[in-house]
Amino acid sequence: MNLRRSEIDLTQGSVWKQIARFAWPLLIGNIFQQMYNTVDSIVLGQYVNKEALAAVGSVGSSINAIIGFFIGIATGAGVVIAQYCGAKDDRKLSDAVQTTMVVALAACVICTFLGNLSVPLFLKIMKMEKTPEVYKMADRYLRIYFWGVSGMLLYNVGAGILRAVGDSLRPLIFLIITTVINTVLDILFVTKYNWEIEGVAYATVIAQFISAFMVLYVLTSSHMAYRVDWLRLRVDRSILAAIFKIGLPSAVQSFITSFSNVFVQGYINVFGADCMAGWTAYGKIDQFALLPISSISLASTTFTGQNLGAGKRERAKEGLKVTMRMAAIVCVGLCIPMILFRRSLISIFNTEEDVLYYGSIFLMMMSPFYIMCAINNIYAGVLRGAGCSLPPMIIMLSSFVAFRQIYLYVFSHLTHSFYVVALAYPMGWILCSTLLLIYYYRGGWEKKSTILTQMKKEA
């Protein structure tokens, strides 16, 4: 397969230059993707009230619990596509793309209806009844979002296909365009038409459908092996099995972790709307701060997948060292200004003194632990790229769900303190990083064939 200029062959050239070249559009793209909900939060916090800010911030884990499962499956598809791309197997690459799109269409139907059916359950778990004014807004936002969730799913799957073959630029362009659209619609719907939380929900859904249309247009009109051919969509059973073998652990991990975070949100909500709004503001800043790490991690997954598909194991290992050095520099560069300017950062979302107080404390407590996030994201990404996704799932579930829930249950009964609740996150990061490092350097994962190699043996 001859790659065009928009795609990057990660099996050739300088390791750090190729990773950086691939990762920077991911980073900028992730920033613009994160702008969707962030703009929602800013507009609601500044033009409506802190209750609206708390409502849209509280539902993030609920949304991720549903859609995160299918994004995890898409991650498995991306690894399979990346390995076929690295192996220059056009026929199998095309089959993998058609299979992935069938899965994506099924996910759209399931997420739409399952999401809407789950809204009352999520709100109950988060103890939203303790703040009735927030409850009503969160209910309305969630229902609109889930009815329009197909746009977000189709964009992410389509963008994942392009990234797997080394094209991270065009998904970035589409995100920039639709983020501008979302921002304009947010301000228009809230300030001119006074639609409040419904306005930001509709703005997000419209923008996401536009992004889905653009990425699907590129895939449909392409003449490359990764072209989506709507007339020959079908499921290749062996490829589907490979996708689920890699993606299912990530999907289960994402679902259970996000569902667990719904319970964590419940521990925050008992401290009232001010704490909820402060937590929301911190969370939006935190998500932006972690985007460089997430982008480097995604690059490491594709880099590992392509190089193992090409039989370049040592180059894949070198990629891990490079990405960790990049992430360490990023963590140090982010932590200091976040601590120094914490109140100014929180004030972007809301200027009430109690909201500033809670948000500033959360920001100061959490940012020094970002290096732990870098370790667990990158090592898990490398292992997934190698087709070894089950151990990272087990480790992350043990750290982010089992340990975190036990910690919160025990300490919430010993003391009524939001400090204790917040510390549940860094404690889980530390445990996860430790276990992943132990697993990786014991070397057991190297004894397993990559998914591509295994499928060739079975063919």
C-alpha positions as CSV (number, residue, x, y, z in Angstrom):
1,M,0.0,0.0,0.0
2,N,1.5,3.3,-1.0
3,L,0.8,5.9,1.7
4,R,-0.1,9.4,0.7
5,R,1.4,12.5,2.3
6,S,-1.5,12.7,4.9
7,E,-0.6,9.2,6.2
8,I,2.6,8.4,8.1
9,D,4.6,5.2,7.9
10,L,5.8,4.8,11.5
11,T,8.0,1.8,10.6
12,Q,10.6,4.1,8.9
13,G,12.7,7.1,9.9
14,S,13.6,8.7,13.2
15,V,11.6,7.3,16.0
16,W,11.1,10.5,18.0
17,K,10.4,12.6,14.9
18,Q,7.8,10.1,13.5
19,I,6.1,9.9,16.9
20,A,6.1,13.7,17.3
21,R,4.8,14.1,13.8
22,F,2.0,11.7,14.4
23,A,1.2,12.9,17.9
24,W,0.9,16.6,17.5
25,P,-2.3,16.5,15.3
26,L,-3.7,14.0,17.8
27,L,-2.9,16.5,20.6
28,I,-4.5,19.5,18.8
29,G,-7.4,17.3,17.8
30,N,-7.9,16.1,21.3
31,I,-7.8,19.7,22.5
32,F,-10.5,20.7,20.1
33,Q,-12.6,17.6,20.9
34,Q,-12.4,18.4,24.6
35,M,-13.5,21.9,23.7
36,Y,-17.0,20.5,23.1
37,N,-17.9,19.9,26.7
38,T,-15.6,22.6,28.0
39,V,-17.3,25.3,26.0
40,D,-20.6,23.9,27.3
41,S,-19.4,24.3,30.8
42,I,-18.0,27.8,30.4
43,V,-21.2,29.1,28.7
44,L,-23.4,27.5,31.4
45,G,-21.2,28.6,34.3
46,Q,-20.9,32.2,33.1
47,Y,-24.3,32.8,31.5
48,V,-26.7,30.5,33.4
49,N,-25.6,29.5,37.0
50,K,-23.4,27.2,39.0
51,E,-26.2,24.5,39.1
52,A,-26.1,24.3,35.3
53,L,-22.3,24.0,35.5
54,A,-22.6,21.2,38.1
55,A,-25.2,19.4,36.0
56,V,-23.2,19.2,32.8
57,G,-20.1,18.3,34.7
58,S,-21.7,15.5,36.7
59,V,-22.9,13.5,33.8
60,G,-19.6,12.9,32.1
61,S,-19.0,9.6,33.7
62,S,-22.5,8.5,32.8
63,I,-21.9,9.3,29.1
64,N,-18.5,7.6,29.1
65,A,-19.9,4.4,30.8
66,I,-22.1,3.8,27.7
67,I,-20.1,5.1,24.8
68,G,-16.7,4.2,26.3
69,F,-17.4,0.5,25.8
70,F,-17.8,0.9,22.1
71,I,-14.9,3.3,21.8
72,G,-12.9,0.5,23.5
73,I,-14.0,-1.9,20.7
74,A,-12.9,0.7,18.2
75,T,-9.5,0.8,19.8
76,G,-9.2,-2.9,19.1
77,A,-10.2,-2.3,15.5
78,G,-7.5,0.4,15.2
79,V,-4.8,-2.0,16.4
80,V,-5.8,-4.6,13.8
81,I,-6.0,-2.0,11.1
82,A,-2.6,-0.6,12.1
83,Q,-1.0,-4.0,12.0
84,Y,-2.4,-4.8,8.5
85,C,-1.2,-1.4,7.4
86,G,2.3,-2.1,8.7
87,A,2.3,-5.5,7.0
88,K,1.1,-3.8,3.7
89,D,-1.8,-6.3,3.4
90,D,-4.3,-4.3,1.4
91,R,-7.0,-7.0,1.2
92,K,-7.1,-7.7,4.9
93,L,-6.9,-4.0,5.7
94,S,-10.0,-3.4,3.6
95,D,-11.8,-6.3,5.2
96,A,-11.0,-4.9,8.6
97,V,-12.4,-1.5,7.7
98,Q,-15.7,-2.9,6.4
99,T,-16.0,-5.0,9.5
100,T,-15.3,-2.0,11.8
101,M,-18.0,0.1,10.1
102,V,-20.6,-2.7,10.7
103,V,-19.7,-2.7,14.3
104,A,-19.9,1.1,14.4
105,L,-23.5,1.1,13.0
106,A,-24.6,-1.5,15.5
107,A,-23.1,0.6,18.3
108,C,-25.0,3.7,17.2
109,V,-28.3,1.8,17.7
110,I,-27.4,0.2,21.0
111,C,-25.9,3.4,22.5
112,T,-29.0,5.5,21.6
113,F,-31.5,3.3,23.3
114,L,-29.4,1.9,26.1
115,G,-28.2,5.4,27.0
116,N,-31.8,6.8,27.3
117,L,-33.0,3.8,29.3
118,S,-30.0,4.2,31.8
119,V,-30.6,7.9,32.6
120,P,-32.7,7.4,35.7
121,L,-30.3,4.8,37.0
122,F,-27.2,7.0,36.6
123,L,-28.9,10.0,38.3
124,K,-29.9,7.8,41.2
125,I,-26.4,6.4,41.7
126,M,-25.0,9.9,41.6
127,K,-27.4,10.9,44.4
128,M,-28.7,13.7,42.3
129,E,-31.9,13.8,44.3
130,K,-30.0,15.7,47.1
131,T,-29.8,18.7,44.7
132,P,-33.2,18.8,42.8
133,E,-32.2,21.8,40.8
134,V,-29.2,20.0,39.4
135,Y,-31.1,16.7,38.9
136,K,-33.6,18.3,36.4
137,M,-30.9,19.9,34.3
138,A,-28.8,16.7,34.2
139,D,-31.8,14.6,33.1
140,R,-32.6,16.9,30.2
141,Y,-28.9,17.2,29.1
142,L,-28.4,13.4,29.2
143,R,-31.5,12.5,27.2
144,I,-30.7,15.0,24.4
145,Y,-27.1,13.8,24.3
146,F,-27.9,10.1,24.0
147,W,-30.5,10.7,21.3
148,G,-27.7,12.3,19.2
149,V,-24.9,10.1,20.2
150,S,-24.5,8.4,16.8
151,G,-22.6,11.4,15.4
152,M,-20.0,11.2,18.1
153,L,-19.6,7.4,17.7
154,L,-19.3,7.5,13.9
155,Y,-16.7,10.3,14.0
156,N,-14.6,8.5,16.5
157,V,-14.6,5.2,14.6
158,G,-13.9,7.0,11.3
159,A,-11.1,9.1,12.8
160,G,-9.7,6.0,14.4
161,I,-9.5,4.2,11.0
162,L,-7.6,7.2,9.5
163,R,-5.2,7.4,12.5
164,A,-4.5,3.7,12.3
165,V,-3.1,4.1,8.8
166,G,-1.1,7.1,10.0
167,D,-3.4,10.0,9.1
168,S,-3.9,12.1,12.1
169,L,-4.1,15.4,10.2
170,R,-7.6,15.3,8.6
171,P,-9.4,14.3,11.8
172,L,-7.8,17.3,13.3
173,I,-9.1,19.6,10.6
174,F,-12.6,18.3,11.0
175,L,-12.5,18.8,14.8
176,I,-11.3,22.4,14.4
177,I,-14.2,23.2,12.1
178,T,-16.9,21.5,14.3
179,T,-15.5,23.0,17.5
180,V,-16.0,26.5,16.1
181,I,-19.5,25.5,15.0
182,N,-20.2,24.1,18.5
183,T,-19.0,27.3,20.2
184,V,-21.0,29.6,18.0
185,L,-24.2,27.5,18.5
186,D,-23.6,27.3,22.2
187,I,-23.5,31.1,22.5
188,L,-26.4,31.6,20.1
189,F,-28.7,29.0,21.8
190,V,-28.0,30.1,25.3
191,T,-27.6,33.9,25.1
192,K,-30.0,34.7,22.3
193,Y,-32.7,32.0,22.6
194,N,-32.3,31.3,26.3
195,W,-32.4,27.5,25.9
196,E,-29.9,27.1,28.8
197,I,-28.8,23.5,29.2
198,E,-30.9,22.2,26.3
199,G,-29.1,24.7,24.1
200,V,-25.6,23.4,24.8
201,A,-26.8,19.8,24.3
202,Y,-28.3,20.5,20.9
203,A,-25.2,22.5,19.9
204,T,-23.0,19.5,20.7
205,V,-25.1,17.0,18.9
206,I,-25.3,19.1,15.7
207,A,-21.5,19.7,15.7
208,Q,-20.8,16.0,16.2
209,F,-23.0,14.9,13.3
210,I,-21.2,17.4,11.1
211,S,-17.8,15.9,12.1
212,A,-19.2,12.4,11.4
213,F,-20.3,13.4,7.9
214,M,-16.9,14.9,7.1
215,V,-14.8,11.9,8.2
216,L,-17.2,9.4,6.5
217,Y,-17.0,11.4,3.3
218,V,-13.2,11.1,3.3
219,L,-13.4,7.4,3.9
220,T,-16.1,6.8,1.3
221,S,-14.4,8.9,-1.4
222,S,-10.9,7.5,-0.8
223,H,-9.2,5.2,-3.4
224,M,-6.9,3.7,-0.8
225,A,-7.3,0.2,0.8
226,Y,-8.9,1.7,3.9
227,R,-11.9,3.0,1.8
228,V,-15.4,2.4,3.2
229,D,-17.5,0.7,0.6
230,W,-21.1,0.9,1.8
231,L,-22.2,-1.7,-0.8
232,R,-19.9,-4.4,0.5
233,L,-20.1,-3.8,4.2
234,R,-19.8,-7.3,5.8
235,V,-18.3,-8.9,8.8
236,D,-15.2,-11.0,8.5
237,R,-15.4,-13.4,11.4
238,S,-11.7,-13.8,11.9
239,I,-11.1,-10.1,11.9
240,L,-14.1,-9.5,14.1
241,A,-12.7,-12.0,16.6
242,A,-9.3,-10.2,16.5
243,I,-11.0,-6.8,17.1
244,F,-12.9,-8.1,20.1
245,K,-9.9,-10.0,21.4
246,I,-8.0,-6.7,21.6
247,G,-10.8,-4.3,22.0
248,L,-13.1,-6.1,24.5
249,P,-10.7,-5.8,27.4
250,S,-10.3,-2.1,26.8
251,A,-14.1,-1.8,26.3
252,V,-14.9,-3.6,29.5
253,Q,-12.2,-1.6,31.4
254,S,-13.6,1.7,30.0
255,F,-17.2,0.8,30.9
256,I,-16.5,-0.5,34.4
257,T,-14.1,2.4,35.2
258,S,-16.6,5.0,34.0
259,F,-19.4,3.3,35.8
260,S,-17.3,3.3,38.9
261,N,-16.7,7.0,38.5
262,V,-20.5,7.5,38.6
263,F,-20.3,6.3,42.2
264,V,-17.3,8.5,42.8
265,Q,-19.4,11.5,41.6
266,G,-22.0,10.5,44.1
267,Y,-19.4,10.9,46.9
268,I,-18.7,14.4,45.6
269,N,-22.3,15.4,45.2
270,V,-23.1,15.0,48.9
271,F,-21.0,18.1,49.5
272,G,-23.5,20.3,47.6
273,A,-23.6,22.4,44.4
274,D,-20.5,24.5,45.2
275,C,-18.3,21.5,45.5
276,M,-19.9,19.9,42.5
277,A,-19.2,23.0,40.4
278,G,-15.7,23.2,41.7
279,W,-15.1,19.6,40.9
280,T,-16.5,20.2,37.4
281,A,-14.2,23.1,36.8
282,Y,-11.2,21.2,38.0
283,G,-12.2,18.2,35.9
284,K,-12.3,20.3,32.7
285,I,-8.9,21.7,33.4
286,D,-7.6,18.3,34.3
287,Q,-8.9,16.8,31.0
288,F,-7.0,19.4,29.1
289,A,-3.8,18.9,31.1
290,L,-3.9,15.2,30.4
291,L,-4.4,15.5,26.7
292,P,-0.7,15.6,25.8
293,I,-0.3,12.4,27.7
294,S,-3.3,10.8,26.1
295,S,-2.1,11.9,22.6
296,I,1.4,10.5,23.2
297,S,-0.2,7.2,24.5
298,L,-2.4,6.9,21.3
299,A,0.7,7.5,19.2
300,S,2.5,4.8,21.1
301,T,-0.3,2.3,20.4
302,T,-0.3,2.9,16.7
303,F,3.6,3.0,16.6
304,T,3.8,-0.3,18.4
305,G,1.1,-1.9,16.2
306,Q,2.6,-0.8,12.9
307,N,6.2,-1.8,13.9
308,L,5.2,-5.2,15.3
309,G,3.1,-5.8,12.1
310,A,6.3,-5.1,10.2
311,G,8.3,-7.4,12.4
312,K,10.4,-4.5,14.0
313,R,10.2,-5.5,17.7
314,E,13.3,-3.5,18.8
315,R,12.0,-0.3,17.1
316,A,8.7,-0.8,18.9
317,K,10.6,-1.0,22.3
318,E,12.5,2.2,21.4
319,G,9.2,3.9,20.8
320,L,8.2,3.3,24.4
321,K,11.4,5.0,25.7
322,V,10.9,8.0,23.5
323,T,7.2,8.4,24.5
324,M,8.0,8.2,28.2
325,R,10.6,10.9,27.9
326,M,8.2,13.1,26.0
327,A,5.5,12.6,28.7
328,A,7.9,13.3,31.6
329,I,8.8,16.7,30.1
330,V,5.1,17.5,29.5
331,C,4.1,16.6,33.1
332,V,6.8,18.9,34.7
333,G,5.9,21.7,32.3
334,L,2.2,21.5,33.2
335,C,2.2,21.0,36.9
336,I,4.0,24.2,38.0
337,P,1.8,26.8,36.2
338,M,-1.4,24.8,37.1
339,I,-0.5,25.2,40.8
340,L,0.6,28.8,40.5
341,F,-2.5,30.0,38.6
342,R,-5.1,27.7,39.9
343,R,-7.7,30.3,41.0
344,S,-7.4,32.1,37.6
345,L,-8.0,28.8,35.8
346,I,-11.1,27.9,37.9
347,S,-12.5,31.4,37.4
348,I,-12.8,30.7,33.6
349,F,-15.8,28.5,34.5
350,N,-17.3,30.4,37.5
351,T,-16.3,33.3,39.7
352,E,-18.3,32.5,42.9
353,E,-15.9,32.3,45.9
354,D,-17.0,28.9,47.1
355,V,-16.6,27.4,43.6
356,L,-13.1,29.0,43.4
357,Y,-12.2,27.5,46.8
358,Y,-13.1,23.9,46.0
359,G,-11.8,24.0,42.4
360,S,-8.4,25.4,43.5
361,I,-7.9,22.8,46.1
362,F,-8.7,20.0,43.7
363,L,-6.3,21.4,41.2
364,M,-3.4,21.7,43.7
365,M,-3.9,18.2,45.1
366,M,-4.1,16.3,41.8
367,S,-1.6,17.9,39.4
368,P,1.6,16.7,41.1
369,F,0.5,13.1,40.3
370,Y,0.2,13.5,36.5
371,I,3.5,11.5,36.0
372,M,1.6,8.5,37.3
373,C,-1.0,9.0,34.6
374,A,1.7,9.2,32.0
375,I,3.2,5.8,33.1
376,N,-0.1,3.9,33.2
377,N,-1.4,5.4,29.9
378,I,1.8,4.8,27.9
379,Y,2.6,1.4,29.1
380,A,-1.0,0.3,28.7
381,G,-1.0,1.8,25.2
382,V,2.2,-0.1,24.2
383,L,0.8,-3.4,25.4
384,R,-2.5,-2.9,23.5
385,G,-0.5,-2.0,20.4
386,A,1.3,-5.4,20.8
387,G,-2.1,-7.1,20.9
388,C,-1.8,-7.7,24.7
389,S,-4.8,-5.9,26.1
390,L,-6.1,-8.3,28.8
391,P,-3.4,-7.7,31.4
392,P,-3.7,-3.9,31.2
393,M,-7.5,-4.3,31.6
394,I,-7.1,-6.4,34.7
395,I,-4.5,-4.1,36.3
396,M,-6.5,-0.9,35.5
397,L,-9.8,-2.3,36.8
398,S,-8.1,-3.5,40.0
399,S,-6.6,0.0,40.5
400,F,-9.3,2.3,39.2
401,V,-12.4,0.4,40.3
402,A,-11.8,-2.2,43.0
403,F,-9.1,-0.3,45.0
404,R,-10.7,3.1,44.5
405,Q,-14.2,1.9,45.6
406,I,-12.8,0.1,48.7
407,Y,-10.8,3.2,49.5
408,L,-13.8,5.5,49.2
409,Y,-16.1,3.2,51.2
410,V,-13.7,2.8,54.1
411,F,-12.5,6.4,54.4
412,S,-15.9,8.0,53.8
413,H,-17.1,6.2,56.9
414,L,-14.1,7.3,58.9
415,T,-14.3,11.0,57.9
416,H,-16.6,13.4,56.1
417,S,-14.0,15.2,54.0
418,F,-13.9,16.1,50.3
419,Y,-10.0,15.9,50.5
420,V,-10.3,12.1,51.1
421,V,-12.6,11.7,48.1
422,A,-10.3,13.6,45.8
423,L,-7.2,11.5,46.9
424,A,-8.9,8.4,45.6
425,Y,-7.8,9.3,42.1
426,P,-4.0,9.7,42.6
427,M,-3.9,6.7,44.9
428,G,-5.3,4.6,42.1
429,W,-2.9,6.1,39.6
430,I,0.1,5.1,41.7
431,L,-1.1,1.5,42.2
432,C,-1.8,1.1,38.5
433,S,1.6,2.5,37.4
434,T,3.4,0.2,39.8
435,L,1.6,-2.9,38.6
436,L,2.0,-2.1,34.9
437,L,5.7,-1.5,35.3
438,I,6.1,-4.9,37.1
439,Y,4.1,-6.7,34.4
440,Y,5.9,-5.1,31.4
441,Y,9.5,-5.6,32.7
442,R,8.8,-9.2,33.6
443,G,8.5,-9.7,29.9
444,G,5.7,-12.2,29.7
445,W,3.9,-10.2,27.0
446,E,6.8,-10.7,24.6
447,K,6.2,-14.4,24.5
448,K,2.8,-13.9,23.0
449,S,2.3,-13.5,19.2
450,T,0.8,-10.3,17.9
451,I,-2.8,-10.7,16.7
452,L,-1.6,-10.4,13.1
453,T,1.0,-13.1,13.5
454,Q,-1.5,-15.4,15.2
455,M,-4.1,-14.9,12.5
456,K,-1.5,-15.7,9.8
457,K,-0.7,-19.0,11.6
458,E,-4.4,-19.8,11.7
459,A,-5.0,-19.0,8.0
